[in-house]
Amino acid sequence: MSFLSSLILLLSLFFCSIECGPAIELTNSDFEATIKQYDLVLVDFHARWCKFSRMLDPVFDEASQALDNLYKDSNTVKLAKVDCEKENEVARKYGINKYPTIKMFENGKVSKKEYRGSRTKDAFVSYITKYLESPIKDIPNLDDIPDLLEKQKHNVIGYFDNKESADYKQFDRVARMLRHDCGWFAAFGEVAKSQKQGGTFQIVYKPPNVEHGEKLFSSSLKTHDLFLAWATDKCVPLVRVITFENAEELTEEGIPFLILFHKPDDTESPRKYTEVVQKQLFKRKESVTFLTADGVQFAHPLHHMGKQIKDLPVLAIDSFKHMYVFPDNDKMFDADALNTFISDLETGKLHREFHHGPDVVVAKKAIEGKSTDGRNARQDQKAPPSTPPESQFAKLAPSDLRYSFRDEL
């Protein structure tokens, strides 16, 4: 090896020893400034007393080394750590209540979807590499659109001159921010030209499971906040689909579920449910999380409530302690009946009536001194009350085999 080659190798190793290596430690004072310096920052929020945090620590450093080697010439990616016991201001800001919690920050903004994958070096590198890819899929022919769209997801389609256009770059920027919420597609040039109206290419939203119901973005893509607001409204609906993949993060939100279980080929029930929620129950989103679920995939919760596939559709509340079946299928899509059902959860009436029967009957029998089956009311009080079925979705919450929780302190 020549002297010059040896010198270059030594210099590269020297600079890599400075810039490539363990994940950087962030503090309350430098956190916000640092995450804005990179396109992506994956942050490990940890606590030194947590065994899972200690197990992750060397693996995260290995992943950092590998990614620094891949992207050492740019401000593309960085792995970082926050000791939440010391830097509690940052931990509070991002709602950290379990360790380790791994969050992605893109262009300084936190992704609402946590990293919940495997905790290995290769898994972290693969996750970052995939995250850097645009979520937008090219449309080679307009006739291919029905086959390309993800039928169960909300989809946004854009039409552009080319990938270098300012409008496409804005489209791509928002697509990356909402990659987990919508399917994103784009057509270009000759393929897209038929979708140009008044000199402007169209942006089209297509809802899931329906042939019609398209919505056009009628404003200019030059205003980022306007397009982001429009796309967020379309891609992050009031009614979401629960799967085994997203159940953990949904339960972690801590808001009881109002779930419509339906057959996989039943599109009408979810449509009616979504319609009544969007039009008349949107103000109850702080009280319950509105969800639909494949009743075949989630047959176990159905069985736990005494229901079978043949009984679908079934509507139920999971309070994370108990499950309550909506009592009247004929009023399953009646806004007043659903609103009452939610209110009865909040007041405790659902739980109380499951134990003791309808409030009206209980009050009447108490006045008469009788139980519902004619026995003396005092005798009835000694009988053990029935118990609603236990929550099944609470079992899909973050596991203590994978996390340490703040209240363990």
KEZA-639382 format. One record per residue: residue number from 1; x, y, z of N, C-alpha, C in turn. Coordinates in steps of 0.2 Angstrom, whole numbers, plus 5000, padded with zeros to 4 digits. Layout:
REM KEZA-639382
NUM;X;Y;Z;X;Y;Z;X;Y;Z
...
//
This chain:
REM KEZA-639382
1;5004;4994;5000;5000;5000;5000;5004;5006;5000
2;5003;5011;4996;5007;5017;4995;5006;5021;5002
3;5011;5026;5002;5010;5031;5008;5004;5035;5008
4;5002;5037;5002;4996;5041;5001;4990;5037;5003
5;4989;5031;5001;4983;5027;5002;4983;5025;5010
6;4989;5024;5013;4989;5023;5020;4986;5029;5024
7;4989;5035;5021;4987;5041;5025;4979;5043;5024
8;4976;5041;5018;4969;5042;5017;4965;5037;5022
9;4968;5031;5022;4964;5026;5027;4964;5028;5034
10;4970;5031;5036;4971;5033;5043;4966;5039;5045
11;4966;5044;5040;4962;5049;5041;4955;5048;5041
12;4953;5043;5037;4945;5041;5037;4944;5037;5043
13;4948;5033;5046;4947;5030;5052;4947;5035;5058
14;4951;5040;5057;4951;5045;5063;4945;5049;5063
15;4942;5051;5057;4936;5055;5057;4930;5051;5059
16;4930;5045;5057;4925;5040;5058;4925;5039;5066
17;4931;5039;5069;4931;5038;5076;4928;5044;5080
18;4928;5050;5077;4925;5056;5080;4917;5056;5078
19;4915;5055;5072;4909;5056;5069;4904;5049;5069
20;4908;5043;5069;4904;5037;5068;4905;5034;5075
21;4900;5031;5078;4900;5028;5084;4894;5028;5088
22;4894;5028;5094;4888;5027;5099;4883;5032;5097
23;4877;5031;5099;4872;5036;5098;4873;5042;5103
24;4871;5048;5100;4873;5054;5104;4868;5054;5110
25;4871;5057;5115;4867;5058;5121;4864;5065;5121
26;4857;5066;5122;4854;5072;5121;4851;5074;5128
27;4851;5081;5129;4849;5084;5135;4843;5088;5134
28;4840;5091;5140;4835;5096;5139;4837;5102;5135
29;4843;5104;5136;4845;5110;5133;4847;5109;5125
30;4849;5103;5123;4851;5103;5116;4846;5098;5112
31;4841;5096;5115;4837;5091;5111;4834;5094;5105
32;4830;5099;5106;4826;5102;5100;4831;5104;5094
33;4836;5107;5096;4841;5110;5091;4844;5104;5087
34;4846;5099;5091;4849;5093;5087;4845;5089;5083
35;4838;5088;5085;4834;5084;5080;4832;5087;5074
36;4833;5094;5074;4832;5098;5068;4838;5098;5063
37;4843;5096;5065;4849;5095;5061;4849;5090;5056
38;4845;5085;5057;4845;5079;5053;4838;5077;5050
39;4838;5074;5044;4832;5072;5041;4828;5067;5046
40;4832;5062;5048;4829;5058;5053;4833;5057;5059
41;4830;5057;5065;4833;5055;5071;4829;5050;5075
42;4832;5044;5076;4828;5039;5080;4831;5039;5087
43;4826;5041;5092;4828;5042;5099;4826;5037;5103
44;4831;5034;5107;4829;5029;5113;4828;5033;5119
45;4822;5033;5122;4821;5036;5128;4821;5031;5133
46;4826;5031;5138;4827;5026;5142;4828;5028;5149
47;4829;5023;5154;4830;5024;5161;4836;5019;5163
48;4841;5021;5167;4846;5017;5168;4844;5011;5173
49;4839;5012;5177;4837;5007;5181;4833;5001;5178
50;4831;5002;5171;4827;4998;5167;4831;4993;5164
51;4830;4986;5165;4834;4981;5162;4833;4981;5155
52;4827;4982;5152;4827;4982;5145;4831;4988;5142
53;4831;4993;5145;4835;4999;5143;4842;4997;5142
54;4845;4994;5148;4852;4992;5148;4853;4987;5143
55;4848;4982;5141;4850;4977;5136;4850;4980;5129
56;4846;4986;5128;4846;4989;5122;4852;4993;5120
57;4855;4996;5125;4860;5001;5125;4866;4999;5120
58;4869;4993;5121;4874;4992;5116;4872;4990;5109
59;4866;4987;5108;4863;4986;5102;4862;4993;5098
60;4859;4997;5102;4858;5004;5099;4864;5007;5096
61;4869;5007;5100;4876;5009;5098;4879;5006;5092
62;4878;4999;5091;4880;4996;5085;4876;4998;5079
63;4870;4999;5080;4866;5002;5075;4868;5009;5073
64;4869;5013;5078;4872;5019;5076;4878;5019;5072
65;4883;5015;5074;4889;5014;5070;4888;5012;5063
66;4883;5007;5062;4882;5005;5055;4879;5010;5051
67;4874;5014;5054;4871;5019;5050;4876;5025;5049
68;4880;5027;5054;4885;5032;5052;4889;5030;5047
69;4891;5024;5046;4895;5022;5041;4892;5022;5034
70;4885;5021;5034;4881;5022;5028;4880;5029;5026
71;4879;5033;5031;4877;5040;5029;4882;5045;5032
72;4888;5044;5032;4893;5048;5036;4894;5055;5033
73;4892;5055;5026;4894;5061;5022;4888;5066;5022
74;4883;5065;5026;4877;5069;5026;4873;5070;5033
75;4869;5074;5033;4865;5075;5039;4858;5071;5038
76;4859;5065;5036;4853;5061;5034;4850;5058;5040
77;4854;5055;5044;4852;5050;5049;4856;5051;5056
78;4853;5051;5062;4857;5050;5068;4852;5046;5073
79;4856;5042;5077;4853;5039;5082;4855;5042;5089
80;4850;5043;5093;4851;5047;5099;4848;5044;5105
81;4850;5046;5111;4847;5043;5117;4846;5049;5122
82;4841;5048;5126;4839;5052;5131;4838;5048;5138
83;4842;5050;5143;4841;5047;5150;4835;5051;5153
84;4829;5048;5153;4823;5051;5156;4823;5053;5163
85;4828;5049;5167;4828;5051;5174;4832;5058;5175
86;4836;5059;5170;4840;5066;5171;4837;5071;5167
87;4834;5069;5161;4831;5074;5156;4824;5074;5156
88;4821;5075;5162;4814;5073;5163;4809;5078;5159
89;4812;5084;5158;4808;5089;5154;4806;5087;5147
90;4811;5084;5144;4810;5081;5137;4806;5075;5138
91;4807;5071;5143;4802;5065;5144;4795;5067;5144
92;4794;5072;5148;4787;5074;5149;4784;5077;5143
93;4788;5081;5139;4785;5084;5133;4783;5078;5128
94;4786;5073;5128;4784;5068;5123;4781;5062;5126
95;4778;5063;5132;4774;5058;5135;4777;5051;5136
96;4783;5051;5139;4786;5044;5140;4784;5041;5146
97;4781;5036;5146;4779;5032;5152;4781;5025;5153
98;4785;5023;5148;4788;5016;5148;4795;5016;5145
99;4799;5011;5147;4806;5011;5145;4808;5004;5142
100;4812;5004;5137;4813;5010;5132;4808;5012;5127
101;4807;5018;5126;4802;5020;5121;4806;5023;5115
102;4805;5021;5109;4809;5023;5104;4805;5027;5099
103;4806;5033;5098;4802;5037;5093;4806;5040;5087
104;4803;5041;5082;4806;5043;5076;4805;5051;5075
105;4810;5055;5074;4809;5062;5072;4811;5063;5065
106;4806;5066;5061;4808;5068;5054;4807;5075;5053
107;4813;5078;5051;4814;5085;5050;4811;5089;5057
108;4813;5086;5062;4812;5089;5069;4805;5088;5072
109;4801;5084;5068;4794;5083;5071;4793;5076;5072
110;4790;5074;5078;4790;5067;5080;4784;5064;5076
111;4786;5058;5075;4781;5053;5071;4776;5051;5077
112;4770;5050;5075;4765;5048;5081;4766;5040;5081
113;4769;5037;5077;4770;5030;5077;4776;5028;5080
114;4776;5025;5086;4783;5023;5089;4786;5017;5085
115;4792;5016;5086;4796;5010;5084;4794;5004;5089
116;4791;4999;5086;4789;4993;5090;4792;4987;5087
117;4797;4987;5083;4800;4981;5080;4805;4978;5084
118;4808;4973;5081;4814;4970;5084;4819;4974;5086
119;4822;4973;5092;4828;4977;5095;4834;4974;5093
120;4836;4974;5087;4842;4971;5084;4846;4976;5080
121;4852;4976;5079;4856;4981;5075;4853;4981;5068
122;4852;4975;5065;4850;4974;5058;4843;4977;5057
123;4838;4976;5062;4831;4978;5062;4831;4986;5062
124;4835;4989;5066;4836;4996;5066;4838;4999;5059
125;4843;4996;5057;4846;4998;5050;4841;4997;5045
126;4838;4992;5045;4833;4990;5040;4827;4995;5040
127;4825;4997;5046;4819;5001;5048;4821;5008;5045
128;4827;5011;5047;4829;5017;5044;4830;5018;5037
129;4833;5013;5034;4834;5012;5027;4827;5013;5023
130;4822;5009;5026;4815;5009;5023;4812;5015;5024
131;4813;5018;5030;4810;5025;5031;4812;5030;5027
132;4818;5030;5024;4821;5035;5020;4818;5035;5013
133;4815;5029;5011;4812;5028;5005;4805;5032;5004
134;4804;5035;4999;4797;5038;4998;4792;5033;4998
135;4786;5035;5002;4780;5030;5002;4776;5030;4996
136;4778;5035;4991;4774;5036;4985;4775;5030;4980
137;4770;5027;4978;4771;5022;4972;4769;5025;4966
138;4773;5023;4961;4772;5026;4954;4766;5022;4951
139;4762;5026;4947;4756;5023;4943;4759;5023;4935
140;4760;5017;4933;4762;5016;4926;4757;5017;4921
141;4751;5016;4923;4745;5016;4918;4739;5018;4922
142;4735;5022;4920;4729;5024;4924;4724;5018;4925
143;4724;5014;4920;4720;5008;4921;4722;5003;4927
144;4728;5004;4929;4731;5000;4934;4729;5002;4941
145;4726;5008;4942;4724;5011;4948;4720;5007;4953
146;4714;5004;4950;4710;5000;4955;4714;4994;4958
147;4719;4991;4954;4723;4985;4957;4729;4988;4961
148;4731;4994;4961;4736;4996;4965;4734;4999;4972
149;4728;5002;4972;4726;5005;4978;4725;4999;4984
150;4727;5002;4990;4726;4997;4996;4719;4998;4998
151;4715;4993;4997;4707;4993;4997;4705;4995;5004
152;4709;4993;5009;4707;4994;5016;4709;5000;5019
153;4713;5004;5015;4716;5010;5017;4713;5016;5014
154;4714;5022;5017;4713;5028;5013;4719;5030;5008
155;4717;5032;5003;4722;5033;4997;4722;5040;4994
156;4728;5043;4993;4729;5049;4990;4733;5048;4983
157;4730;5051;4978;4733;5050;4971;4735;5057;4969
158;4741;5058;4966;4743;5065;4964;4745;5064;4956
159;4744;5069;4952;4746;5069;4945;4751;5075;4944
160;4757;5073;4941;4762;5078;4940;4766;5078;4933
161;4769;5083;4932;4773;5083;4926;4779;5078;4927
162;4783;5079;4932;4788;5075;4934;4790;5075;4941
163;4795;5071;4943;4797;5071;4950;4801;5077;4952
164;4803;5081;4948;4807;5087;4949;4803;5093;4951
165;4796;5092;4949;4792;5098;4950;4791;5100;4957
166;4790;5106;4959;4789;5109;4966;4783;5106;4969
167;4778;5105;4965;4772;5102;4967;4773;5095;4970
168;4776;5091;4966;4778;5084;4968;4782;5084;4974
169;4787;5088;4975;4791;5088;4981;4787;5090;4987
170;4782;5094;4986;4777;5096;4992;4773;5090;4993
171;4771;5087;4988;4767;5080;4989;4771;5075;4993
172;4777;5074;4991;4781;5069;4994;4783;5071;5001
173;4783;5077;5003;4785;5079;5009;4779;5077;5014
174;4773;5079;5012;4767;5077;5016;4766;5070;5016
175;4767;5066;5011;4766;5059;5011;4771;5056;5016
176;4777;5058;5016;4782;5055;5021;4779;5056;5028
177;4776;5062;5030;4773;5063;5036;4767;5059;5038
178;4763;5057;5033;4757;5053;5034;4758;5046;5031
179;4764;5044;5031;4765;5037;5027;4761;5031;5031
180;4760;5032;5037;4757;5026;5041;4749;5027;5040
181;4747;5032;5038;4739;5033;5038;4736;5033;5031
182;4740;5033;5026;4737;5033;5019;4741;5029;5014
183;4738;5027;5009;4742;5024;5003;4743;5030;4999
184;4749;5031;4996;4751;5037;4992;4753;5034;4985
185;4751;5038;4980;4752;5036;4973;4753;5042;4969
186;4756;5041;4963;4758;5047;4959;4759;5044;4951
187;4756;5048;4947;4757;5047;4940;4760;5053;4937
188;4764;5052;4931;4768;5058;4929;4768;5058;4921
189;4769;5064;4918;4770;5065;4911;4764;5063;4907
190;4765;5059;4902;4760;5057;4897;4754;5053;4901
191;4756;5049;4906;4751;5046;4910;4746;5050;4914
192;4749;5056;4916;4745;5060;4920;4741;5066;4917
193;4743;5067;4910;4741;5073;4907;4733;5073;4906
194;4729;5068;4906;4722;5068;4906;4719;5070;4912
195;4723;5071;4918;4720;5073;4924;4722;5080;4926
196;4723;5084;4921;4725;5091;4921;4718;5095;4920
197;4716;5099;4924;4710;5103;4923;4712;5111;4924
198;4711;5115;4919;4712;5122;4920;4720;5123;4921
199;4724;5119;4918;4731;5120;4919;4734;5117;4925
200;4730;5114;4929;4732;5112;4936;4731;5104;4936
201;4736;5100;4938;4735;5093;4940;4731;5092;4946
202;4727;5087;4946;4723;5085;4951;4726;5081;4957
203;4724;5082;4963;4726;5078;4969;4719;5075;4971
204;4719;5068;4971;4712;5065;4973;4713;5060;4979
205;4708;5061;4983;4708;5056;4989;4702;5051;4988
206;4704;5045;4989;4699;5039;4988;4699;5036;4995
207;4692;5035;4997;4691;5032;5004;4691;5024;5003
208;4692;5021;5008;4693;5013;5008;4686;5010;5006
209;4686;5004;5003;4680;5000;5002;4675;5003;4998
210;4675;5008;4995;4670;5011;4991;4672;5013;4984
211;4668;5012;4979;4669;5014;4972;4669;5022;4971
212;4665;5025;4975;4664;5032;4974;4666;5036;4980
213;4665;5042;4981;4666;5046;4987;4673;5050;4986
214;4675;5050;4980;4682;5054;4979;4681;5061;4982
215;4687;5064;4984;4687;5071;4986;4693;5074;4982
216;4693;5080;4979;4698;5083;4976;4701;5089;4981
217;4708;5089;4980;4711;5095;4984;4711;5101;4979
218;4707;5106;4981;4706;5111;4976;4710;5117;4977
219;4715;5117;4982;4719;5123;4983;4726;5122;4980
220;4731;5126;4981;4737;5126;4978;4742;5122;4983
221;4746;5117;4980;4751;5114;4984;4756;5118;4986
222;4757;5124;4984;4762;5128;4986;4762;5130;4994
223;4756;5129;4996;4755;5131;5004;4755;5124;5007
224;4761;5123;5010;4762;5117;5014;4756;5115;5019
225;4755;5120;5024;4751;5119;5029;4744;5117;5027
226;4742;5120;5021;4735;5119;5019;4734;5112;5016
227;4739;5110;5012;4739;5103;5010;4739;5098;5015
228;4744;5099;5020;4745;5095;5026;4738;5094;5030
229;4735;5100;5031;4728;5100;5035;4723;5096;5031
230;4723;5097;5024;4718;5093;5020;4719;5085;5020
231;4726;5084;5019;4728;5077;5019;4727;5073;5026
232;4728;5077;5031;4727;5074;5038;4720;5073;5039
233;4716;5077;5037;4708;5076;5038;4706;5070;5034
234;4709;5069;5029;4707;5063;5025;4710;5056;5027
235;4716;5057;5029;4720;5051;5030;4720;5049;5038
236;4718;5053;5042;4717;5051;5049;4710;5052;5051
237;4706;5047;5050;4699;5047;5051;4697;5046;5058
238;4691;5048;5059;4688;5047;5066;4687;5039;5067
239;4685;5036;5062;4685;5028;5063;4691;5025;5060
240;4694;5021;5064;4700;5018;5062;4699;5010;5062
241;4703;5007;5058;4703;4999;5058;4708;4997;5063
242;4706;4992;5068;4711;4989;5072;4713;4983;5069
243;4720;4981;5070;4723;4975;5068;4727;4973;5073
244;4730;4967;5073;4735;4965;5078;4741;4969;5077
245;4743;4972;5072;4749;4976;5071;4748;4983;5074
246;4742;4986;5075;4742;4992;5078;4738;4992;5084
247;4736;4986;5087;4732;4986;5093;4736;4989;5099
248;4743;4987;5099;4747;4989;5105;4746;4997;5106
249;4748;5000;5100;4748;5008;5100;4741;5011;5101
250;4736;5008;5099;4729;5010;5100;4727;5009;5108
251;4729;5004;5111;4727;5003;5118;4731;5008;5122
252;4737;5009;5120;4742;5014;5124;4739;5021;5124
253;4734;5023;5119;4731;5029;5119;4727;5030;5126
254;4724;5024;5128;4721;5024;5135;4714;5026;5134
255;4711;5027;5128;4704;5029;5128;4700;5022;5126
256;4694;5021;5130;4690;5015;5128;4688;5014;5121
257;4688;5008;5119;4686;5007;5112;4678;5006;5111
258;4676;5009;5105;4669;5007;5103;4670;5004;5096
259;4669;4997;5096;4672;4993;5091;4666;4990;5087
260;4666;4991;5080;4661;4987;5076;4665;4981;5073
261;4663;4975;5076;4665;4969;5073;4661;4967;5067
262;4664;4965;5061;4660;4964;5055;4663;4958;5051
263;4660;4955;5047;4662;4950;5042;4667;4953;5037
264;4672;4950;5035;4677;4953;5030;4674;4956;5024
265;4669;4952;5022;4666;4955;5015;4660;4959;5016
266;4659;4961;5022;4653;4966;5024;4656;4973;5024
267;4655;4977;5019;4657;4984;5018;4652;4989;5020
268;4645;4987;5020;4640;4991;5021;4640;4993;5029
269;4641;4988;5033;4640;4990;5041;4646;4995;5043
270;4652;4994;5041;4657;4999;5042;4656;5006;5039
271;4653;5006;5033;4651;5012;5030;4646;5016;5034
272;4640;5012;5036;4635;5016;5040;4638;5018;5047
273;4642;5014;5050;4645;5016;5056;4649;5022;5056
274;4653;5022;5050;4658;5028;5049;4654;5034;5048
275;4648;5033;5044;4644;5039;5042;4641;5042;5049
276;4638;5038;5053;4635;5041;5059;4640;5044;5064
277;4646;5041;5064;4651;5044;5068;4653;5051;5066
278;4655;5051;5059;4657;5057;5056;4652;5063;5057
279;4646;5061;5056;4641;5066;5055;4638;5068;5062
280;4638;5064;5067;4634;5065;5073;4638;5063;5080
281;4643;5060;5079;4646;5058;5086;4654;5060;5086
282;4656;5065;5082;4663;5067;5081;4665;5070;5088
283;4660;5073;5091;4662;5077;5098;4663;5072;5103
284;4662;5065;5102;4663;5060;5107;4670;5057;5107
285;4674;5060;5102;4681;5056;5101;4686;5057;5107
286;4684;5061;5112;4688;5061;5118;4686;5056;5123
287;4680;5053;5122;4677;5048;5126;4679;5041;5124
288;4678;5040;5118;4680;5033;5115;4684;5034;5109
289;4687;5028;5107;4691;5028;5101;4686;5023;5096
290;4684;5026;5091;4679;5023;5086;4684;5018;5081
291;4682;5012;5081;4686;5007;5078;4681;5002;5074
292;4684;4999;5069;4681;4993;5066;4686;4988;5066
293;4683;4981;5066;4687;4976;5067;4685;4970;5063
294;4689;4966;5059;4687;4960;5056;4685;4955;5061
295;4679;4953;5061;4676;4949;5066;4679;4942;5066
296;4681;4940;5060;4685;4933;5059;4691;4933;5062
297;4695;4938;5061;4702;4939;5064;4702;4940;5071
298;4697;4943;5074;4696;4944;5081;4690;4940;5084
299;4690;4934;5082;4685;4929;5084;4685;4928;5091
300;4691;4928;5094;4692;4927;5102;4688;4932;5106
301;4689;4939;5105;4685;4943;5109;4677;4942;5108
302;4675;4940;5102;4668;4939;5101;4666;4933;5105
303;4669;4928;5105;4668;4922;5109;4668;4923;5116
304;4672;4928;5118;4672;4930;5125;4666;4933;5127
305;4663;4937;5123;4656;4940;5124;4650;4936;5123
306;4651;4930;5121;4646;4925;5120;4643;4926;5113
307;4647;4928;5108;4645;4929;5101;4649;4925;5097
308;4646;4924;5091;4649;4920;5086;4650;4923;5079
309;4653;4921;5074;4654;4924;5068;4647;4925;5065
310;4642;4920;5066;4636;4921;5063;4632;4927;5066
311;4634;4929;5071;4630;4935;5075;4633;4942;5072
312;4638;4942;5068;4641;4948;5065;4635;4952;5061
313;4635;4959;5061;4640;4963;5065;4638;4964;5072
314;4643;4965;5076;4642;4966;5083;4646;4972;5085
315;4642;4976;5089;4645;4982;5092;4646;4982;5099
316;4652;4984;5102;4654;4983;5109;4659;4988;5111
317;4659;4990;5117;4663;4994;5121;4668;4990;5125
318;4675;4991;5124;4680;4988;5128;4683;4994;5132
319;4682;4994;5139;4684;4999;5143;4691;4998;5146
320;4694;4992;5143;4701;4990;5146;4700;4986;5153
321;4694;4986;5155;4693;4982;5161;4688;4977;5159
322;4682;4979;5156;4677;4974;5154;4674;4976;5147
323;4671;4971;5144;4668;4972;5137;4660;4972;5138
324;4657;4977;5135;4650;4978;5135;4647;4977;5128
325;4642;4973;5127;4639;4972;5120;4633;4977;5119
326;4633;4981;5114;4628;4985;5112;4621;4981;5112
327;4616;4983;5116;4610;4978;5117;4605;4978;5111
328;4605;4982;5106;4600;4982;5101;4603;4983;5094
329;4603;4978;5091;4606;4978;5084;4602;4982;5079
330;4595;4983;5080;4591;4987;5076;4593;4994;5077
331;4596;4996;5082;4598;5003;5083;4606;5004;5083
332;4609;5000;5080;4617;5000;5080;4620;5006;5076
333;4616;5009;5072;4618;5015;5068;4614;5021;5069
334;4610;5021;5075;4606;5026;5077;4610;5031;5082
335;4611;5037;5080;4616;5041;5084;4614;5042;5091
336;4607;5043;5092;4605;5044;5099;4606;5038;5103
337;4605;5032;5101;4606;5026;5104;4614;5025;5106
338;4618;5026;5101;4625;5026;5102;4628;5031;5107
339;4625;5037;5107;4627;5042;5111;4625;5040;5119
340;4619;5037;5119;4617;5035;5126;4622;5029;5128
341;4624;5025;5124;4628;5019;5126;4635;5022;5128
342;4638;5027;5125;4644;5030;5127;4643;5033;5134
343;4637;5037;5135;4636;5040;5141;4635;5036;5147
344;4632;5030;5145;4631;5025;5151;4638;5022;5153
345;4643;5022;5148;4650;5019;5150;4653;5025;5155
346;4652;5031;5153;4655;5036;5157;4652;5037;5164
347;4646;5036;5165;4642;5036;5171;4643;5030;5176
348;4645;5025;5173;4646;5018;5176;4639;5014;5176
349;4635;5017;5172;4628;5013;5171;4629;5006;5168
350;4633;5006;5163;4634;4999;5160;4637;4994;5165
351;4641;4996;5169;4644;4991;5174;4639;4989;5179
352;4636;4995;5181;4631;4994;5187;4625;4989;5184
353;4622;4990;5178;4617;4987;5176;4619;4979;5174
354;4625;4978;5172;4627;4972;5171;4627;4968;5177
355;4629;4971;5183;4629;4967;5189;4622;4966;5192
356;4618;4971;5191;4612;4971;5195;4605;4972;5191
357;4606;4972;5185;4600;4973;5180;4598;4980;5179
358;4593;4982;5175;4592;4989;5173;4590;4993;5179
359;4592;4999;5179;4591;5003;5185;4584;5004;5187
360;4579;5004;5182;4572;5005;5184;4570;4999;5187
361;4572;4993;5185;4569;4987;5188;4572;4987;5195
362;4578;4988;5196;4582;4988;5203;4578;4993;5208
363;4577;4999;5205;4574;5004;5210;4567;5001;5212
364;4563;4999;5207;4556;4997;5209;4556;4991;5214
365;4561;4986;5213;4561;4980;5217;4563;4982;5224
366;4568;4987;5224;4570;4990;5231;4564;4993;5235
367;4560;4996;5231;4554;4999;5235;4550;4994;5237
368;4549;4989;5233;4544;4983;5235;4548;4978;5240
369;4554;4979;5241;4558;4975;5246;4559;4968;5243
370;4558;4967;5236;4559;4961;5233;4565;4961;5227
371;4567;4955;5226;4572;4955;5221;4569;4954;5214
372;4572;4953;5209;4569;4952;5202;4566;4945;5201
373;4568;4941;5205;4565;4934;5205;4560;4933;5211
374;4558;4938;5214;4553;4937;5219;4556;4936;5226
375;4562;4935;5227;4565;4934;5234;4565;4940;5238
376;4566;4940;5244;4567;4946;5248;4574;4949;5246
377;4573;4956;5245;4579;4960;5243;4585;4959;5247
378;4584;4958;5253;4590;4957;5258;4594;4950;5256
379;4590;4945;5254;4593;4939;5252;4597;4940;5246
380;4594;4944;5241;4597;4945;5235;4603;4948;5235
381;4604;4953;5240;4610;4956;5241;4616;4952;5243
382;4615;4946;5246;4620;4941;5247;4623;4937;5242
383;4619;4937;5236;4621;4933;5230;4627;4937;5227
384;4632;4933;5225;4638;4937;5221;4635;4939;5215
385;4637;4946;5213;4635;4949;5207;4638;4945;5201
386;4635;4946;5195;4638;4943;5189;4643;4948;5187
387;4648;4946;5183;4654;4951;5181;4654;4951;5173
388;4654;4957;5170;4655;4958;5163;4661;4954;5160
389;4661;4952;5154;4667;4949;5151;4673;4953;5152
390;4679;4950;5154;4685;4954;5154;4687;4957;5148
391;4691;4963;5148;4693;4966;5142;4698;4961;5139
392;4698;4961;5132;4702;4957;5128;4708;4961;5125
393;4706;4967;5123;4711;4971;5120;4716;4974;5125
394;4714;4974;5131;4719;4977;5136;4725;4972;5136
395;4724;4966;5134;4729;4961;5134;4734;4962;5128
396;4732;4966;5124;4737;4968;5118;4741;4974;5119
397;4740;4977;5125;4744;4983;5127;4751;4981;5128
398;4756;4986;5128;4763;4985;5129;4764;4980;5135
399;4768;4976;5134;4770;4970;5139;4775;4972;5143
400;4774;4969;5150;4780;4970;5155;4786;4965;5153
401;4785;4961;5148;4790;4957;5146;4795;4961;5141
402;4793;4967;5139;4797;4971;5134;4798;4978;5137
403;4794;4980;5141;4795;4987;5144;4795;4987;5152
404;4798;4992;5154;4797;4994;5161;4793;5000;5161
405;4788;5000;5166;4784;5006;5166;4785;5011;5172
406;4784;5017;5171;4785;5022;5175;4783;5021;5182
407;4777;5018;5183;4774;5018;5190;4778;5012;5194
408;4782;5009;5191;4786;5004;5194;4791;5007;5199
409;4792;5013;5198;4797;5017;5203;4793;5018;5209
//
